[in-house]
């Protein structure tokens, strides 16, 4: 299973008045990646430390991290067919 952690880098988060954010995803047999951990501040730092220790691919994308943080832990990331086609998007 591939794992990836998406984060809001500390320098970006702090300059925007937010605490650093990390969201860990795991790909599995399901259609979409699953959120397996998320947190801000010290918890985000712990998630990143674990990711780096295990050689997990880490992507620095503050906007994506904020979007993924809205998904409950142990839930799949909703997939759409294209931009604006995610479940729940209004036409």
MIGUPA-402891 format. One record per residue: residue in three letters; x, z, y of N, C-alpha, C, O in turn. Coordinates in steps of 0.05 Angstrom, whole numbers, padded with zeros to 5 digits, always signed. Last residue first. Layout:
REM MIGUPA-402891
ALAXZYXZYXZYXZY/...
***
This chain:
REM MIGUPA-402891
UNK-00483-00198+00436-00476-00226+00442-00472-00232+00471-00467-00255+00479/UNK-00450-00136+00426-00473-00151+00436-00465-00179+00441-00443-00184+00450/UNK-00421-00109+00368-00417-00123+00393-00442-00138+00401-00454-00151+00385/UNK-00430-00089+00318-00441-00074+00340-00437-00087+00367-00447-00077+00387/UNK-00371-00114+00288-00398-00102+00285-00406-00085+00309-00391-00069+00318/UNK-00340-00164+00329-00338-00139+00314-00366-00128+00310-00384-00132+00328/UNK-00334-00210+00359-00352-00211+00335-00351-00186+00319-00361-00186+00296/UNK-00298-00213+00400-00326-00206+00407-00345-00206+00384-00369-00202+00387/UNK-00258-00259+00366-00262-00242+00390-00291-00238+00397-00307-00257+00398/UNK-00281-00261+00297-00266-00271+00320-00270-00252+00343-00283-00232+00341/UNK-00307-00237+00257-00298-00264+00252-00281-00275+00274-00267-00295+00271/UNK-00286-00167+00252-00305-00188+00260-00293-00215+00253-00270-00217+00243/UNK-00281-00104+00220-00270-00131+00225-00292-00150+00234-00315-00148+00224/UNK-00267-00035+00231-00287-00057+00229-00274-00084+00236-00258-00086+00255/UNK-00227+00001+00190-00227-00012+00216-00246-00035+00214-00243-00052+00197/UNK-00258+00052+00151-00245+00026+00153-00246+00017+00182-00265+00024+00197/UNK-00242+00122+00154-00261+00100+00157-00245+00074+00160-00222+00074+00169/UNK-00209+00166+00155-00219+00158+00129-00241+00136+00131-00256+00133+00112/UNK-00228+00185+00221-00208+00186+00199-00222+00181+00173-00245+00190+00168/UNK-00267+00141+00261-00265+00166+00247-00243+00163+00225-00239+00142+00214/UNK-00244+00107+00319-00253+00105+00291-00248+00131+00277-00226+00143+00280/UNK-00220+00114+00367-00249+00117+00367-00260+00116+00338-00284+00123+00334/UNK-00168+00099+00359-00174+00127+00359-00203+00133+00359-00212+00155+00352/UNK-00168+00044+00367-00168+00054+00339-00175+00084+00338-00185+00093+00318/UNK-00167+00043+00423-00190+00031+00409-00191+00043+00381-00213+00051+00372/UNK-00117+00068+00433-00142+00079+00444-00166+00069+00429-00185+00084+00423/UNK-00083+00031+00408-00084+00059+00399-00110+00072+00408-00123+00086+00393/UNK-00090-00014+00440-00099-00015+00412-00101+00013+00401-00120+00019+00387/UNK-00066+00005+00488-00094-00003+00487-00105-00003+00459-00127+00006+00454/UNK-00012+00016+00472-00030+00037+00482-00059+00030+00481-00076+00046+00473/UNK+00028+00002+00424+00007-00013+00438-00014+00007+00446-00032+00015+00431/UNK+00079-00003+00382+00073+00010+00407+00053-00007+00423+00061-00027+00435/UNK+00080+00006+00313+00074-00013+00335+00066+00003+00360+00049+00021+00359/UNK+00120+00016+00258+00106+00029+00281+00104+00008+00303+00123-00005+00310/UNK+00123+00018+00188+00124+00001+00212+00108+00014+00234+00085+00023+00230/UNK+00158+00072+00157+00132+00058+00163+00135+00042+00188+00147+00051+00208/UNK+00198+00104+00138+00203+00075+00142+00178+00059+00147+00178+00035+00142/UNK+00191+00157+00136+00183+00142+00112+00187+00112+00115+00180+00096+00098/UNK+00207+00175+00186+00221+00185+00162+00215+00168+00138+00233+00165+00120/UNK+00168+00149+00218+00196+00141+00220+00211+00150+00195+00228+00135+00185/UNK+00121+00178+00201+00123+00149+00198+00152+00139+00198+00160+00124+00181/UNK+00135+00230+00215+00130+00224+00187+00133+00194+00183+00145+00185+00163/UNK+00137+00223+00271+00161+00232+00256+00158+00226+00226+00177+00217+00214/UNK+00084+00207+00282+00106+00189+00286+00131+00197+00271+00145+00180+00260/UNK+00057+00255+00270+00050+00231+00256+00073+00210+00258+00080+00198+00238/UNK+00082+00289+00308+00085+00294+00279+00078+00269+00263+00093+00263+00244/UNK+00063+00266+00356+00092+00267+00351+00098+00272+00321+00116+00260+00310/UNK+00009+00276+00350+00019+00248+00351+00049+00247+00345+00058+00230+00331/UNK+00010+00331+00354+00001+00319+00329+00011+00290+00328+00019+00281+00307/UNK+00026+00338+00407+00044+00347+00386+00036+00335+00359+00054+00328+00343/UNK-00013+00286+00432+00006+00307+00438+00024+00313+00414+00036+00295+00403/UNK-00065+00268+00385-00052+00267+00411-00032+00289+00414-00033+00309+00399/UNK-00080+00230+00325-00077+00254+00341-00063+00248+00367-00051+00227+00371/UNK-00098+00211+00259-00096+00205+00287-00093+00231+00302-00101+00252+00293/UNK-00099+00178+00195-00091+00201+00212-00092+00192+00241-00088+00168+00247/UNK-00121+00134+00171-00115+00157+00154-00106+00182+00169-00105+00204+00159/UNK-00165+00082+00174-00151+00102+00191-00147+00127+00174-00165+00138+00163/UNK-00152+00024+00135-00167+00049+00138-00151+00068+00156-00126+00069+00154/UNK-00161-00048+00138-00145-00024+00138-00162+00001+00144-00184-00001+00155/UNK-00210-00082+00095-00198-00075+00121-00180-00051+00119-00183-00034+00100/UNK-00225-00089+00042-00223-00112+00060-00207-00106+00085-00192-00123+00095/UNK-00188-00048-00004-00211-00054+00012-00205-00078+00030-00182-00086+00033/UNK-00140-00034-00026-00155-00055-00040-00180-00064-00024-00192-00085-00029/UNK-00106-00022+00036-00111-00017+00008-00127-00039-00004-00127-00062+00006/UNK-00068+00002+00090-00081-00021+00077-00084-00014+00047-00066-00003+00035/UNK-00075+00052+00137-00066+00045+00110-00082+00022+00100-00107+00022+00101/UNK-00053+00077+00201-00070+00060+00185-00058+00056+00157-00034+00056+00154/UNK-00052+00127+00250-00040+00116+00225-00061+00101+00209-00083+00110+00205/UNK-00043+00133+00317-00063+00128+00297-00049+00115+00273-00036+00095+00276/UNK-00025+00174+00372-00017+00159+00349-00040+00157+00329-00056+00175+00326/UNK-00012+00186+00440-00032+00182+00420-00019+00167+00397-00005+00147+00401/UNK+00007+00230+00494+00014+00210+00475-00006+00210+00452-00017+00231+00444/UNK-00043+00246+00544-00023+00254+00525-00017+00231+00505-00034+00215+00501/UNK-00048+00216+00609-00058+00221+00582-00035+00231+00565-00012+00226+00570/UNK-00033+00196+00659-00046+00222+00658-00058+00228+00630-00076+00245+00629/UNK-00002+00152+00659-00031+00147+00663-00047+00173+00660-00071+00173+00658/UNK+00047+00170+00646+00043+00159+00673+00014+00153+00679+00007+00151+00703/UNK+00038+00186+00593+00042+00206+00614+00039+00195+00642+00029+00209+00660/UNK+00032+00137+00567+00010+00156+00567+00014+00176+00590-00006+00183+00604/UNK+00082+00113+00575+00058+00100+00585+00035+00121+00587+00021+00121+00607/UNK+00117+00149+00549+00121+00142+00577+00096+00129+00590+00090+00134+00613/UNK+00096+00152+00496+00095+00175+00514+00099+00168+00543+00085+00179+00561/UNK+00055+00098+00473+00081+00109+00478+00080+00131+00499+00065+00129+00519/UNK+00007+00103+00428+00008+00100+00457+00035+00113+00464+00038+00138+00462/UNK+00014+00069+00365+00016+00091+00383+00014+00083+00412+00018+00060+00420/UNK+00001+00060+00297-00001+00048+00324-00001+00072+00343-00014+00092+00339/UNK+00032+00052+00236+00023+00071+00256+00023+00057+00283+00043+00045+00291/UNK+00018+00029+00171+00027+00022+00198+00016+00044+00217-00006+00054+00213/UNK+00032+00013+00103+00023+00032+00124+00033+00023+00151+00055+00011+00153/UNK+00011-00017+00043+00026-00018+00068+00014+00002+00088-00010+00006+00088/UNK+00017+00000-00024+00000+00000+00000+00017+00000+00025+00036+00016+00027/
***
